[in-house]
C-alpha cells in the first residue's frame, strides 16, 4: 500500500509540475491537452484496475501511471527549444536530457526482454501442451521486439528529422519525436488495459462455448 500511495503522489506531483512549467500561458493548448489527457488516462487505468471483475489493486496502475507521466514529460521536453511554451533551463536541461535518456534506455531494455520472453501473453488460441524440449520464448518474436527497440534508440541518436541538425545534448528533439512519445504513451495504456480486460473476455467466451 505504501508503494502504491507513493506512486500516485509522485504522479499527481509530476502532473502539477508539468502544468506549472509547461503551460505558462493559456495559448499552450497542446501541452494542456497532453497533460490533461495523461491525467484522464491515469484515472481510467485506476478505475479499470479497481473494477470488481478485475481487482488488480492500486499498485500496478500506480507504476503504470509513473511510466505514463514520464512519457508525457519526455514528450513535452522533446518539443523544439524555440517553442514559447517550453522554458529553456540551460545546463539543467542538459542533465535532464541525459537522465531521461538513461531511464528510457533501461525501460526499453526491460520491456524488450520481458515482452520477447513472455510472447505467449499475446496469443489467444487455446493453450497447447508444452513439450520438454520447447524453449520458454519464441525466437522470431523475441528478435522482432529486440530489433524494434534497437531501431528506436538508433533514431534517438540520429534524429527523427534528417533535415534537422541537432545541437549538443539535444537528443531526440523535434515535433516528430514529441508525437512518437505521445503515441507511445497512448499505446502503452491501451496494452495495459487490454491485459486487464482480455482474461475476462477470454473466460466469458470459454463459458459460452458449447461443450
Buried (B, 14 or more C-beta within 10 A) or exposed (E): EEEBEEBBEBBBEBBEEBBEBBBBEEEBEBBBEBBEBBBEBBEBBBEBBEEEEBEBEBBBBBBBBBBBBBBBBBBBBBBEEEBEBBEEEEEEBBEBBEEBBEEBEEBBEEBBBEBBBEBEEEEEEEEEEEEEEEEEBBEEBBEBBBEEBEEBBEBBEEBBEEEEEBEEBBBBBBBBBBEBBBEBBBEBBEBBBEEBBEEEEEEEEEEEEEE
